């Protein structure tokens, strides 16, 4: 079930909504910009460009989000109810956040954590126990952001395709 049914305000000047079919390039461009910025800092957590079909599938399933300011896309992310490749089969209901990227023009203002907090609010309303994220183990700045936001480090799964650290934050009911 998608996390939302229609656009909602995220902050005073931003809106969060599901990405629509036909907006694959918008999502891919945001992800590519973030991947290039990270690579410039020696962090290779994403490919230079994700496969179009992976984004298409996420949009079709109602998992891909777009955050806009003045009708300009400034962030994206994915929310799912399972992530077995990283977390295995779990019994606790959770939202899993992935591919969270904020455009450089909007970076540095806490938008990424505001998005994660918004997902946590929706998780609480839907009876979820956790919000879970995966971060690149080799990205200490990102790991520190999640830790400051109340996420607990759970594991560094050795079987992951890339060096990964798993984090979760329990939802307050």
C-alpha positions in Angstrom: 0.0 0.0 0.0 1.5 3.4 -0.9 2.5 5.6 1.9 0.3 8.4 0.7 -2.6 8.9 -1.7 -2.1 12.5 -2.8 0.3 15.4 -2.4 0.9 16.7 1.1 2.8 19.7 2.5 6.2 18.6 3.9 7.4 22.0 5.1 6.0 25.5 4.5 7.5 25.6 1.0 7.8 21.9 0.0 5.3 19.2 -1.1 5.8 15.5 -0.9 4.0 13.2 -3.3 4.3 9.9 -5.2 6.3 10.0 -8.4 4.2 9.5 -11.4 4.7 7.3 -14.5 6.7 9.5 -16.9 8.8 11.0 -14.2 11.5 8.4 -14.2 14.1 10.8 -15.6 13.4 13.3 -12.8 14.0 10.6 -10.2 17.1 9.3 -12.1 18.6 12.8 -12.4 18.2 13.4 -8.7 19.9 10.1 -7.9 22.7 10.7 -10.5 23.4 14.1 -9.1 23.7 12.7 -5.6 25.9 9.8 -6.8 28.2 12.2 -8.6 28.5 14.4 -5.5 29.3 11.4 -3.3 31.8 10.0 -5.8 33.6 13.3 -5.8 34.1 12.8 -2.1 35.4 9.2 -2.6 32.1 7.6 -1.6 30.8 5.1 -4.1 27.5 4.0 -2.7 25.4 4.2 -5.9 26.0 3.6 -9.6 26.4 6.7 -11.7 22.9 6.1 -12.9 20.4 3.6 -11.7 18.6 1.3 -14.3 15.5 3.0 -15.6 13.5 -0.1 -15.1 14.2 -0.2 -11.3 12.8 3.3 -11.0 9.8 2.4 -13.3 9.0 -0.5 -11.0 9.2 1.6 -7.9 6.9 4.2 -9.4 4.4 1.6 -10.6 4.3 0.1 -7.1 3.7 3.5 -5.5 7.0 3.4 -3.6 8.9 6.3 -5.2 8.5 9.8 -3.7 9.2 13.2 -5.1 9.6 16.3 -3.0 9.0 19.6 -4.8 9.5 23.3 -4.1 7.8 25.7 -6.4 7.0 22.8 -8.8 10.8 21.9 -9.0 11.8 18.5 -7.8 14.4 18.8 -5.1 14.5 15.3 -3.5 13.4 11.7 -3.9 13.3 8.6 -1.9 11.7 5.2 -1.8 9.5 3.7 0.9 8.7 0.0 1.1 7.3 -2.4 3.7 10.0 -5.0 3.2 13.7 -5.1 2.3 14.5 -8.8 2.5 17.8 -8.5 0.6 19.3 -6.4 3.4 17.1 -7.1 6.4 16.0 -10.7 5.8 12.5 -11.8 6.6 11.4 -9.8 9.6 8.2 -9.9 11.6 8.2 -6.4 12.9 6.1 -4.0 10.8 8.4 -1.3 9.4 8.9 1.2 6.6 12.2 0.9 4.8 13.6 4.1 3.3 16.0 3.8 0.4 17.5 5.9 -2.4 17.0 9.1 -0.4 18.6 11.9 -2.4 18.4 15.7 -1.9 19.4 18.0 -4.8 22.5 20.0 -4.1 20.5 23.3 -4.3 18.4 22.1 -1.4 21.1 20.4 0.7 22.3 21.4 4.1 19.0 22.5 5.5 17.9 19.2 7.1 15.5 18.2 4.3 16.6 14.6 4.2 15.9 14.0 7.9 12.6 15.9 7.6 11.6 13.4 4.9 12.6 10.5 7.2 10.7 12.1 10.1 7.6 12.5 7.8 7.9 8.8 7.0 8.1 8.0 10.7 4.9 10.0 11.3 3.2 7.9 8.6 4.7 4.7 10.1 3.2 5.6 13.5 -0.2 6.2 12.0 -0.1 2.9 10.3 1.0 0.8 13.3 4.6 0.3 12.2 7.2 -0.5 14.8 10.3 0.9 13.0 11.6 3.1 10.3 14.7 1.4 8.8 17.5 2.7 6.6 20.6 1.3 5.0 23.7 3.5 4.7 27.0 2.9 3.1 29.4 1.7 5.8 32.1 3.9 4.2 30.0 7.1 4.6 30.7 8.3 8.2 29.0 11.6 7.7 25.7 10.0 6.6 25.9 7.5 9.5 26.4 10.3 11.9 23.3 12.1 10.6 21.2 9.0 11.2 22.6 8.5 14.6 21.9 12.2 15.6 18.4 11.7 14.3 17.9 8.8 16.8 18.6 5.8 14.6 20.4 2.8 16.2 23.0 0.9 14.4 21.8 -2.7 14.0 24.3 -4.5 11.8 26.8 -4.5 9.0 25.6 -7.4 7.0 28.6 -9.2 5.4 26.5 -10.6 2.6 25.4 -7.2 1.3 26.4 -6.3 -2.3 28.2 -3.2 -1.0 29.6 -2.2 2.4 26.4 -1.5 4.3 25.3 -0.4 7.7 21.7 -1.0 8.8 20.0 1.5 11.1 16.5 1.6 12.7 14.5 4.0 14.8 11.6 2.7 16.9 8.4 4.5 16.3 6.8 6.3 19.3 3.1 5.5 19.3 
